[in-house]
Amino acid sequence: MSKIETTQLDAEKLNISEEVEHETGYVNVALFGLDSRENDLGKGNRSDTIMIASLNRETKEVKLVSVYRDTLLELDDGSFNKANAAYSFGGPEAAISMLNRNLDMNIEKYVTVNFNALVDVIDALDGLDLHLTEEEVVHMNNYCVETSKVTGKDYERIEPEVEGDYHLNGVQAVSYARIRYTAGGDFTRAERQRTVLQLIGEKAQSMSVSTINKIIDQVFPQISTNFTLTEMISYAADLTEYKVGETMGFPEDNTTDTLNEVGSVVIPTSLSQSVQALHQFLFGNDGYAVSSTVQEIESGISVRAADRATSDSYVEEEETYDYSGGTSNSTGTTDWSNSTGGGTDWTGGTGTGGGTDWTGGTGTGGGTGTDTGGGTGTGGDGTGSGSGTDTGGGTGTGDGSGIGDGTAPVG
């Protein structure tokens, strides 16, 4: 216990509604996964994974709800922002307050980790078995570069990149859970995250006490929570009885847009209806009715959502991940598949290439033209080959004027 970062939260600041009669037969826990590249679990970090785990004390069933990180909700200061901003502004206390206030919940407990901890847990469990599509394999390989660099853990690239069942180690499974560049975007990513957590829980239940102790020893230094030792021991005694049941994403009924000063957001079509559906999912028909606070927030969301951004009024900052490590040592910002360098300025010799979703490229060089993939300019003695989802499969050498047989030019 001396290794774990235990905190105390001010219950009066958690915004638990007195207007709502809360269910007493459940324990609701907020789970936060931070984008921190260091072992910093406090405010200043956005919670790119936000979940609610609701434990039925009687049946021992656990239901998981992913709150989409970009959901437009009201923060403690009355502003409307992405849900993941609350943790950054005020740490776990502000993030829990945001969930309770907007969703009529009574959450008092939380657990925060970053993906370093998740890698260690999965490795201690000897990996996870997952079915991946060809597209997921490509993207997972890409994310593995940075995940490995940040955590200092090794992985083996999956080749050939084909659909199938795979046994993934910690770096690979965490990278799988980070994928958002497939159909469904962040919504599907949240599903992957719930799947990974569910598999971890199931596998942990069959582990020996010595393995569980090993996991605790490795992972406790990377956890922040307000669970007490007594509470943890109490729940641990029933470890094998817990079962993860249904899961869902919130809000299920939504639209997306880009707003001034906020960026890309997920907007509940009706916050009241979404919260009503959430309570139905977690607690069944318990007579719950949304609070006046939720109704007021719903009106505020409607007003804020009308402030749509234009190309002139807002340019959203891209999240930046480093997919370097190949021969060109460039830095990628979106999703670079199969590249030995990668990046928006994929530099090999003197040329620049790129695109927003390059797949392929093991060569260096590329020409000095201004077109993607090497352009029509001259120079470059490198070779390149395309393969994967978005670039053509053509090959070319020399001045980079060739076009591949897919949908994107290949230098």
Secondary structure, 3 states (H helix, E strand, C coil): CCCCEECCCCHHHCCCCCCCCCCCCEEEEEEEEECCCCCCCCCCCCEEEEEEEEEECCCCEEEEEEECCCEEEECCCCCEEECCHHHHHHHHHHHHHHHHHHHCCCCCEEEEEEHHHHHHHHHHCCCEEEEECHHHHHHHHHHHHHHHHHHCCCCCCCCCCCCEEEEECHHHHHHHHHCCCCCCHHHHHHHHHHHHHHHHHHHHCCCCHHHHHHHHHHHHHHCEECCCHHHHHHHHCCHHHCEEEEEEEECCCEEEEEECCCEEEEEECCHHHHHHHHHHHHHCCCCCCCCHHHHHHHHHHHHHHCCECCCCCCCCCCCCCCCCCCCCCCCCCCCCECCCCCCCCCCCCCCCCCCCCCECCCCCCCCCCCCHHHCCCCCCCCEEECCCCCCCCCEEECCCCCCCCCCCCCC
